Amino acid sequence: MMKIGEKFDGYTIIKYLNNGGMSSVWLVEKEGIDYALKVCEKSEPEFIKRFNREFRLMQNLNHKNVLKAFSKGEIDGKPYIVVEKGECSLKDAVENGLTTKQKFNLVLQVCEGLSYIHNNGETHRDIKPENILIVDGIAKIADFGIGRFIERDTTTLTTTTERYSSWGYMAPEILEDGAFRDCGISIDIYALGSLAYYVFSDGSLPAFFSYKQVAADIYPVLAKCRENEVSERFATVDEV
């Protein structure tokens, strides 16, 4: 059992932050710098493989709009990864209120990060406001728990039972049997449109997507991201 004040690998456990389902998250400190410690709380081999894949996905990326992963190890017999600590999520920022300039700034930063992820051969597959962390005003894409390498991953880690957790961010084709395993960047673009809708509508849920909630010049862009047919969406984030 992890305890406040416990030290390991040069890190000191400061406090418990939250539980993300597969992982618990703790605030840790090393040499005066705060980090977030993610500990895998599942013992099943499949979950451990996914947890390890998350670290590999993050280590493959180096961009200001993608959360950094620093180290990987084991504590109390459980694998952990150490990542940048966010100040708040994009969801929190929207709930606290954003100016129009701030909305554009943060959404465009998410676009920059997601474009980089795709151009480096990865998909995230869980883009939503809760998975965007703000660090010193910079939006960083986090939580690669169900992400994948487009060319390198085997299907054993991407089963037909995996599903998005948030209604409204889930592209319709994901509901088809086996589609989640095979989906490419198009599902990230759908989710990006939903995320931008949430931001520009001041927190309206994308499950109830409506032209009445956003400015008329923004709506067509978001709607094209969220087209039911993959061929009718933007092909890349750069187009968005």
PALUMTI-556254 format. One record per residue: z negated, y negated, x of N, C-alpha, C in turn; chain; residue number from 1. Coordinates in steps of 0.001 Angstrom, whole numbers, padded with zeros to 6 digits, always signed. Last residue first. Layout:
BEGIN
       n_z       n_y       n_x      ca_z      ca_y      ca_x       c_z       c_y       c_x   zake   mipa
         Z         Y         X         Z         Y         X         Z         Y         X      A    NUM
...
***
This chain:
BEGIN
       n_z       n_y       n_x      ca_z      ca_y      ca_x       c_z       c_y       c_x   zake   mipa
   +040717   -020503   -008458   +039717   -021150   -009312   +039360   -022513   -008741      A    240
   +042116   -019753   -006208   +042837   -020340   -007318   +041879   -021079   -008262      A    239
   +040056   -018619   -004713   +040693   -019841   -004213   +041490   -020523   -005311      A    238
   +039564   -016271   -006040   +038601   -017365   -006214   +039199   -018673   -005726      A    237
   +042568   -014909   -007524   +041623   -015096   -006426   +040666   -016242   -006766      A    236
   +043842   -014754   -009939   +043932   -013590   -009047   +042918   -013675   -007908      A    235
   +042558   -015591   -013103   +042925   -016025   -011774   +042907   -014813   -010862      A    234
   +043725   -013301   -015713   +042712   -014082   -015002   +043307   -014666   -013720      A    233
   +045641   -011642   -016655   +045678   -013018   -017140   +044607   -013893   -016507      A    232
   +045119   -009118   -015725   +046344   -009776   -015254   +046426   -011238   -015666      A    231
   +042852   -008356   -017201   +042720   -008685   -015785   +043921   -009479   -015292      A    230
   +042161   -009562   -020375   +043119   -008821   -019561   +043025   -009289   -018111      A    229
   +040264   -011417   -021218   +039994   -009987   -021382   +040917   -009136   -020518      A    228
   +039357   -014173   -019132   +040350   -013487   -019965   +040031   -011995   -020051      A    227
   +037688   -015762   -017627   +037082   -014788   -018530   +038087   -014106   -019464      A    226
   +039189   -017596   -016235   +038364   -016639   -015478   +037929   -015477   -016354      A    225
   +040130   -019031   -018405   +041075   -018188   -017658   +040331   -017194   -016769      A    224
   +037821   -020378   -019183   +038407   -019403   -020097   +039382   -018483   -019374      A    223
   +037449   -022107   -017040   +036456   -021065   -017284   +037035   -019966   -018169      A    222
   +039721   -023704   -017375   +039504   -022991   -016114   +038544   -021827   -016324      A    221
   +039395   -024828   -019959   +040517   -023920   -019675   +040357   -023116   -018392      A    220
   +036885   -026423   -019638   +036959   -025203   -020451   +038152   -024304   -020108      A    219
   +037227   -028831   -018310   +036656   -027699   -017583   +036905   -026381   -018321      A    218
   +038147   -030666   -020083   +038965   -030420   -018896   +038453   -029254   -018063      A    217
   +036174   -030742   -022079   +037500   -030222   -022415   +038345   -029920   -021185      A    216
   +032886   -029603   -021142   +033912   -030636   -021207   +035297   -030019   -021369      A    215
   +031189   -027174   -023276   +031574   -027745   -021972   +032670   -028779   -022166      A    214
   +030722   -026240   -025811   +029562   -026414   -024937   +029893   -027043   -023588      A    213
   +032943   -025643   -027298   +032129   -026774   -027744   +031019   -027125   -026756      A    212
   +034085   -023322   -026502   +034666   -024561   -025969   +033823   -025775   -026327      A    211
   +031800   -020731   -025751   +032405   -021618   -026745   +032920   -022889   -026081      A    210
   +030168   -017643   -025446   +031113   -018569   -024820   +031846   -019397   -025868      A    209
   +027888   -016103   -025639   +028324   -016883   -026800   +029257   -018004   -026334      A    208
   +027434   -015132   -023171   +027724   -014133   -024211   +028215   -014814   -025483      A    207
   +026609   -017292   -021683   +028045   -016990   -021720   +028412   -015883   -022704      A    206
   +024227   -019514   -023055   +024507   -018138   -022634   +025999   -017828   -022744      A    205
   +023695   -022711   -021619   +024149   -021914   -022764   +024564   -020521   -022278      A    204
   +022928   -024361   -019481   +022161   -023159   -019762   +022547   -022393   -021005      A    203
   +024686   -026551   -019367   +023231   -026756   -019292   +022433   -025559   -019809      A    202
   +027285   -025990   -019089   +026801   -026117   -020478   +025295   -026329   -020532      A    201
   +027667   -025633   -016397   +028238   -026829   -017011   +027788   -027040   -018456      A    200
   +026276   -023138   -016007   +025898   -024364   -015301   +026378   -025598   -016055      A    199
   +027597   -021329   -017681   +026149   -021491   -017798   +025711   -022812   -017173      A    198
   +030190   -021543   -016607   +029923   -021941   -017994   +028436   -022205   -018200      A    197
   +029776   -020413   -014111   +030138   -021826   -014192   +029906   -022355   -015606      A    196
   +029233   -017754   -014930   +028225   -018525   -014208   +028514   -020024   -014312      A    195
   +031687   -017069   -016070   +030475   -017067   -016893   +029377   -017894   -016245      A    194
   +033354   -017210   -013849   +033608   -018064   -015003   +032396   -018172   -015903      A    193
   +032155   -015183   -012345   +032138   -016552   -011844   +032397   -017543   -012976      A    192
   +032810   -012935   -013840   +031402   -013344   -013778   +031270   -014773   -013267      A    191
   +035569   -012891   -013297   +035072   -012990   -014680   +033636   -013515   -014687      A    190
   +035448   -012518   -010549   +036046   -013745   -011077   +035627   -013957   -012524      A    189
   +034332   -009988   -010373   +033594   -011112   -009818   +034131   -012435   -010359      A    188
   +036360   -008502   -011467   +035099   -008572   -012212   +034202   -009681   -011671      A    187
   +038388   -008788   -009565   +038569   -009379   -010895   +037261   -009458   -011680      A    186
   +038058   -007404   -007236   +037504   -008754   -007281   +037597   -009372   -008674      A    185
   +037922   -004198   -008808   +038022   -005028   -007625   +037436   -006404   -007868      A    184
   +036680   -001070   -010035   +036994   -002478   -010218   +037018   -003232   -008894      A    183
   +035880   +001571   -009867   +037192   +001230   -009343   +037513   -000260   -009377      A    182
   +033374   +001782   -011022   +033578   +002340   -009690   +034851   +001795   -009053      A    181
   +033831   +000810   -013531   +032972   +000051   -012626   +033164   +000505   -011192      A    180
   +035387   +002755   -014818   +036005   +001496   -014390   +035152   +000747   -013384      A    179
   +034266   +005026   -015853   +034725   +005075   -014478   +035251   +003764   -013941      A    178
   +035081   +004107   -019092   +034501   +005156   -018263   +035122   +005163   -016868      A    177
   +034764   +000643   -019726   +035600   +001843   -019717   +035021   +002858   -018745      A    176
   +033234   -001530   -019220   +032727   -000595   -020223   +033565   +000673   -020304      A    175
   +034697   -003104   -017556   +033611   -002321   -016955   +033102   -001273   -017927      A    174
   +036402   -004645   -019018   +036928   -003373   -018505   +035843   -002501   -017891      A    173
   +034959   -007010   -019604   +035106   -005950   -020628   +035589   -004620   -020081      A    172
   +032533   -008079   -017210   +033934   -008023   -017626   +034138   -006845   -018581      A    171
   +029510   -009559   -017751   +030144   -008260   -017537   +031560   -008264   -018079      A    170
   +028140   -011674   -018504   +028683   -011748   -017143   +029504   -010491   -016830      A    169
   +027411   -010862   -020994   +028080   -012148   -020880   +028677   -012364   -019505      A    168
   +024402   -009276   -020127   +025499   -009378   -021078   +026098   -010770   -020988      A    167
   +023347   -008038   -017150   +023374   -009246   -017965   +024619   -009305   -018838      A    166
   +023539   -005861   -015527   +022310   -005996   -016290   +022361   -007152   -017272      A    165
   +026328   -003633   -015186   +025720   -004945   -015055   +024486   -005019   -015932      A    164
   +025900   -000207   -014259   +026296   -001236   -015206   +025669   -002565   -014824      A    163
   +026631   +003103   -013313   +026221   +001766   -012896   +026743   +000752   -013907      A    162
   +027791   +005469   -014041   +026606   +005062   -014805   +026106   +003681   -014402      A    161
   +029778   +006202   -012367   +030190   +005671   -013668   +029005   +005194   -014473      A    160
   +028786   +005102   -009050   +028939   +006061   -010125   +029372   +005388   -011412      A    159
   +029024   +004680   -006107   +029501   +003808   -007164   +029805   +004674   -008377      A    158
   +028527   +006413   -004124   +027559   +005331   -004297   +027963   +004373   -005408      A    157
   +030671   +008107   -004250   +029351   +008688   -004498   +028285   +007627   -004681      A    156
   +033034   +006990   -003529   +032667   +006899   -004941   +031264   +007426   -005202      A    155
   +032623   +005121   -000477   +032957   +006330   -001210   +032496   +006171   -002643      A    154
   +033964   +002128   +000976   +032942   +002857   +000235   +033479   +004116   -000417      A    153
   +036129   +000773   +002175   +035390   +001781   +002937   +034415   +002622   +002116      A    152
   +037418   -001219   +000690   +038213   -000113   +001234   +037372   +001046   +001749      A    151
   +035372   -002912   -000291   +036523   -002582   -001118   +037244   -001338   -000609      A    150
   +031979   -002298   -000250   +033128   -002541   +000605   +034358   -002064   -000167      A    149
   +029970   -003654   -002940   +030633   -002560   -002229   +031690   -003099   -001278      A    148
   +026838   -004245   -004741   +028090   -004635   -004104   +028731   -003450   -003405      A    147
   +024416   -003887   -005822   +025492   -003042   -006356   +026848   -003501   -005836      A    146
   +022843   -005595   -004220   +022384   -004241   -004534   +023435   -003320   -005111      A    145
   +022943   -008090   -003092   +024139   -007255   -003000   +023828   -005800   -003368      A    144
   +021474   -010857   -003367   +021353   -009592   -004105   +022663   -008813   -004167      A    143
   +023172   -014089   -003270   +022176   -013095   -002849   +022327   -011816   -003668      A    142
   +024770   -016951   -002168   +024907   -015735   -002961   +023991   -014666   -002395      A    141
   +023396   -020136   -002148   +023656   -018931   -001355   +023692   -017708   -002266      A    140
   +023720   -023608   -002047   +023777   -022406   -002884   +024168   -021209   -002028      A    139
   +021562   -025964   -000620   +022753   -025140   -000422   +022660   -023881   -001281      A    138
   +019176   -027300   -000743   +020307   -027847   -001484   +021589   -027054   -001368      A    137
   +017524   -025575   +000738   +017812   -026934   +001225   +019055   -027518   +000558      A    136
   +018800   -023040   -001043   +018043   -023252   +000193   +018448   -024618   +000752      A    135
   +018958   -021209   -003952   +019142   -022537   -003389   +018221   -022682   -002178      A    134
   +020704   -018230   -004849   +019489   -018896   -004400   +019835   -020236   -003764      A    133
   +021946   -016347   -007381   +022313   -017442   -006490   +021033   -018177   -006126      A    132
   +021115   -014580   -009256   +021457   -014039   -007941   +022050   -015079   -006999      A    131
   +020826   -015938   -011603   +019618   -015418   -010974   +019872   -014925   -009560      A    130
   +023510   -016442   -012383   +022655   -017519   -011853   +021401   -017037   -011146      A    129
   +025619   -013816   -011033   +024942   -014461   -012157   +023963   -015476   -011582      A    128
   +027451   -011133   -009954   +027352   -012587   -009878   +026731   -013115   -011168      A    127
   +027742   -008465   -009177   +026579   -008867   -009979   +026351   -010377   -009855      A    126
   +029857   -007858   -007507   +029724   -007109   -008762   +028455   -007431   -009555      A    125
   +030991   -008302   -004902   +029556   -008446   -005161   +029146   -007670   -006410      A    124
   +033167   -006773   -002523   +032936   -007309   -003859   +031439   -007333   -004109      A    123
   +034831   -007321   +000621   +033703   -006894   -000182   +033794   -007466   -001595      A    122
   +036602   -008330   +002610   +036709   -006948   +002147   +035541   -006436   +001338      A    121
   +036517   -010965   +003171   +035963   -010053   +004172   +035819   -008632   +003633      A    120
   +037395   -012222   +000948   +038300   -012243   +002101   +037796   -011361   +003246      A    119
   +035101   -011949   -000646   +036320   -011201   -000972   +037259   -011125   +000223      A    118
   +033358   -013724   +000713   +032992   -012317   +000512   +034237   -011476   +000253      A    117
   +034765   -016159   +000466   +034507   -015576   +001789   +034184   -014082   +001673      A    116
   +034608   -016503   -002290   +035914   -016371   -001651   +035764   -015725   -000280      A    115
   +031863   -016827   -002535   +032490   -015645   -003124   +033882   -015423   -002544      A    114
   +031422   -019280   -001195   +030776   -018055   -000744   +031466   -016810   -001253      A    113
   +033005   -021018   -002753   +033241   -020878   -001318   +032658   -019568   -000793      A    112
   +031770   -020739   -005283   +033174   -020355   -005088   +033481   -020127   -003607      A    111
   +029295   -021849   -004692   +029359   -020431   -005073   +030779   -019920   -004898      A    110
   +030184   -024468   -004264   +029580   -023719   -003160   +029580   -022221   -003447      A    109
   +031006   -025137   -006816   +032014   -025045   -005766   +031474   -024320   -004538      A    108
   +028489   -025178   -008079   +029495   -024191   -008501   +030570   -024036   -007423      A    107
   +027239   -027337   -006717   +026689   -025983   -006626   +027718   -024920   -007015      A    106
   +028966   -029530   -007344   +028628   -029191   -005967   +028163   -027749   -005848      A    105
   +028954   -029624   -010142   +030190   -029338   -009415   +029888   -028876   -007998      A    104
   +026190   -030218   -010495   +026795   -029024   -011099   +028061   -028637   -010353      A    103
   +025905   -032679   -009203   +025192   -031503   -008691   +025785   -030212   -009239      A    102
   +027473   -034283   -010892   +027846   -034117   -009490   +027178   -032885   -008892      A    101
   +025966   -034150   -013251   +027321   -033609   -013222   +027780   -033359   -011786      A    100
   +022588   -033124   -012458   +023595   -034132   -012743   +024971   -033468   -012713      A     99
   +020408   -030768   -014024   +021315   -031129   -012932   +022235   -032252   -013383      A     98
   +017369   -029163   -014817   +018272   -030271   -015062   +019083   -030661   -013849      A     97
   +015895   -026909   -014782   +015208   -028137   -014386   +016071   -029378   -014574      A     96
   +017782   -024993   -015403   +016695   -025233   -016361   +015940   -026522   -016053      A     95
   +019284   -025061   -013055   +019889   -025488   -014318   +018805   -025826   -015345      A     94
   +017398   -024028   -011255   +017938   -025375   -011049   +018552   -025918   -012331      A     93
   +017011   -021429   -012220   +015894   -022377   -012209   +016409   -023812   -012115      A     92
   +019599   -020445   -011704   +019078   -020463   -013072   +017924   -021462   -013185      A     91
   +019665   -020506   -008972   +020541   -021420   -009699   +020097   -021521   -011156      A     90
   +016238   -020252   -007799   +017533   -019692   -008169   +018380   -020765   -008850      A     89
   +014595   -021678   -004915   +014675   -021390   -006346   +016033   -020763   -006602      A     88
   +014481   -021224   -002186   +013486   -022109   -002801   +013430   -021897   -004305      A     87
   +014767   -018076   -000465   +015289   -019130   -001317   +014166   -019985   -001887      A     86
   +014683   -016866   +002774   +013878   -017149   +001595   +014498   -018302   +000816      A     85
   +016826   -014409   +004227   +016435   -015797   +004027   +015602   -015939   +002761      A     84
   +015344   -011099   +004677   +016439   -012021   +004385   +015901   -013456   +004304      A     83
   +014775   -007864   +005767   +014264   -009235   +005812   +015442   -010177   +005655      A     82
   +014338   -004736   +004150   +015214   -005680   +004830   +014559   -007060   +004740      A     81
   +012957   -001391   +004389   +012896   -002796   +004008   +014003   -003560   +004713      A     80
   +012038   +001901   +003247   +012939   +000996   +003967   +012784   -000438   +003475      A     79
   +008746   +003275   +003510   +009808   +002743   +002653   +010713   +001823   +003465      A     78
   +006530   +003984   +004948   +007485   +005036   +004615   +008638   +004588   +003744      A     77
   +005280   +001578   +005460   +004634   +002529   +004543   +005606   +003601   +004074      A     76
   +008431   +000364   +006323   +007014   +000048   +006208   +006411   +000945   +005126      A     75
   +011232   -000008   +008400   +010497   +000837   +007460   +009027   +000455   +007493      A     74
   +014091   -002208   +008603   +013102   -001312   +009182   +012440   -000475   +008103      A     73
   +016153   -004918   +009577   +015954   -003757   +008711   +014950   -002841   +009392      A     72
   +016937   -008455   +009522   +016500   -007206   +010148   +016243   -006141   +009101      A     71
   +018430   -010527   +008194   +018033   -010615   +009595   +017686   -009276   +010228      A     70
   +020907   -011830   +006128   +019993   -010702   +006349   +019698   -010644   +007847      A     69
   +021522   -014829   +004293   +021536   -014088   +005552   +020523   -012941   +005526      A     68
   +023538   -015505   +001483   +022196   -015321   +002027   +022243   -014437   +003269      A     67
   +026267   -017635   +001734   +025844   -016249   +001529   +024485   -016070   +002199      A     66
   +027149   -020096   +002505   +026914   -019882   +001080   +026652   -018424   +000737      A     65
   +027628   -020002   +005224   +026511   -020825   +004764   +026189   -020611   +003295      A     64
   +028182   -016717   +006454   +028707   -017911   +005781   +027535   -018691   +005209      A     63
   +028831   -013787   +007367   +028195   -014917   +008047   +028797   -016205   +007500      A     62
   +028546   -010298   +006754   +028915   -011635   +006298   +028150   -012703   +007065      A     61
   +027542   -007890   +007378   +028973   -008052   +007629   +029432   -009481   +007342      A     60
   +025007   -007914   +006386   +025179   -008103   +007834   +026631   -008339   +008209      A     59
   +025477   -007315   +003711   +025017   -008650   +004074   +025222   -008918   +005563      A     58
   +026293   -004619   +003865   +027152   -005617   +003228   +026781   -007021   +003685      A     57
   +024027   -003466   +005032   +025299   -003452   +005753   +026268   -004496   +005194      A     56
   +022150   -003861   +002963   +021945   -004494   +004275   +023250   -004543   +005059      A     55
   +023296   -002269   +000968   +023103   -003703   +000738   +022929   -004439   +002067      A     54
   +023075   +000265   +002079   +024405   -000338   +001977   +024296   -001844   +001754      A     53
   +020360   +000698   +001752   +020887   +000575   +003115   +022276   -000056   +003109      A     52
   +020374   +000892   -001016   +019568   -000141   -000371   +020077   -000377   +001048      A     51
   +021928   +003148   -001386   +022395   +001854   -001899   +021655   +000706   -001231      A     50
   +020276   +005070   -000214   +021613   +004831   +000338   +022144   +003480   -000118      A     49
   +018116   +004919   -001961   +017916   +004549   -000558   +019258   +004269   +000109      A     48
   +019281   +005873   -004278   +018791   +004502   -004245   +018588   +004028   -002810      A     47
   +019859   +008531   -003504   +020943   +007633   -003910   +020508   +006172   -003832      A     46
   +017297   +009701   -002941   +018280   +009461   -001864   +019378   +008481   -002254      A     45
   +014425   +008184   -004455   +015594   +009036   -004600   +016642   +008688   -003541      A     44
   +012426   +006331   -004295   +012445   +007368   -003266   +013671   +008279   -003352      A     43
   +012236   +002828   -004588   +012748   +004093   -005118   +012838   +005118   -003992      A     42
   +011653   +000437   -003499   +010556   +001122   -004175   +010982   +002451   -004795      A     41
   +012383   -001265   -000606   +012920   -000305   -001573   +011781   +000506   -002174      A     40
   +011551   -004593   -000191   +011129   -003224   +000089   +011676   -002305   -000995      A     39
   +012363   -007558   +001333   +012711   -006676   +000221   +012379   -005246   +000617      A     38
   +010938   -010552   +002191   +010959   -009134   +002551   +011256   -008318   +001306      A     37
   +011993   -013716   +003172   +011748   -012820   +002044   +011909   -011379   +002532      A     36
   +010241   -015938   +005442   +011349   -015070   +005065   +010986   -014325   +003790      A     35
   +009298   -018848   +007256   +009138   -017976   +006096   +010421   -017191   +005826      A     34
   +008178   -019375   +010571   +009297   -019422   +009634   +009063   -018420   +008505      A     33
   +006229   -019020   +012492   +006234   -020257   +011723   +007361   -020395   +010719      A     32
   +006625   -016420   +013429   +006792   -017561   +014331   +006992   -018866   +013568      A     31
   +007069   -015319   +010242   +007181   -014917   +011636   +007495   -016157   +012469      A     30
   +006017   -014180   +007038   +006149   -015265   +008014   +006226   -014694   +009421      A     29
   +007026   -013305   +003689   +006471   -012988   +004999   +006753   -014153   +005948      A     28
   +006807   -012505   +000347   +006950   -013615   +001284   +006277   -013212   +002584      A     27
   +008506   -009727   -001118   +007295   -010341   -000582   +007680   -011530   +000293      A     26
   +009650   -007720   -003727   +009964   -008814   -002819   +008672   -009519   -002422      A     25
   +010719   -004384   -004386   +009705   -005421   -004511   +010007   -006467   -003444      A     24
   +013625   -002899   -005949   +012891   -003412   -004799   +011753   -004330   -005226      A     23
   +014746   -002146   -008303   +014815   -001183   -007211   +013904   -001598   -006069      A     22
   +013327   -004472   -009715   +013737   -003184   -010256   +013734   -002136   -009169      A     21
   +012314   -006637   -008322   +013684   -006691   -008805   +014191   -005386   -009358      A     20
   +009362   -008354   -008505   +009938   -007014   -008478   +011325   -007077   -009085      A     19
   +007953   -010944   -006345   +008420   -010371   -007616   +008942   -008963   -007405      A     18
   +005972   -011711   -004266   +006805   -012641   -005023   +007255   -012074   -006360      A     17
   +002891   -011614   -002556   +003852   -010882   -003371   +004647   -011881   -004197      A     16
   +002402   -013233   +000662   +002101   -012986   -000746   +003217   -012198   -001412      A     15
   +002486   -012676   +003491   +001801   -013845   +002941   +001428   -013635   +001484      A     14
   +002498   -010564   +006202   +002681   -010609   +004752   +001833   -011738   +004170      A     13
   +004093   -011329   +009196   +002814   -011318   +008493   +003082   -011443   +006997      A     12
   +006024   -009675   +011739   +005936   -010408   +010472   +004517   -010288   +009900      A     11
   +006094   -007987   +013909   +006036   -009420   +014166   +005939   -010292   +012929      A     10
   +005990   -005431   +012773   +007209   -005867   +013464   +007245   -007383   +013688      A      9
   +003389   -006478   +010673   +004280   -005390   +011066   +005527   -006003   +011701      A      8
   +000209   -007161   +009227   +001262   -007505   +010169   +002088   -006267   +010496      A      7
   -001433   -008337   +006272   -000994   -007220   +007119   +000169   -007665   +007998      A      6
   -001818   -010410   +004524   -002357   -010553   +005877   -001957   -009440   +006813      A      5
   -001944   -008318   +001732   -001809   -009683   +002212   -002488   -009796   +003576      A      4
   -000602   -005006   +002074   -001728   -005904   +001842   -001442   -007284   +002418      A      3
   +000974   -002146   +000666   +001053   -003357   +001455   -000062   -004319   +001073      A      2
   +000000   +001194   +000838   +000000   +000000   +000000   +000000   -001256   +000882      A      1
***
